[in-house]
């Protein structure tokens, strides 16, 4: 059993992370319209950044 993700698995996970970030960004926009507390919105923005960071890292890994 390998502890590392294959290129295909990394791509799928990166795709999922990017979709999750886009979905959360849409949620943030809705939250701003209904005046959700900024602390909650800030936490969601951090989630978006984290998802995009992970996706970028996964896409930068080369098989060796």
PyMOL commands that set and color helices and strands:
alter all, ss='L'
color gray80, all
select helices_A, chain A and resi 7-33+38-60
alter helices_A, ss='H'
color red, helices_A
deselect
rebuild
show_as cartoon
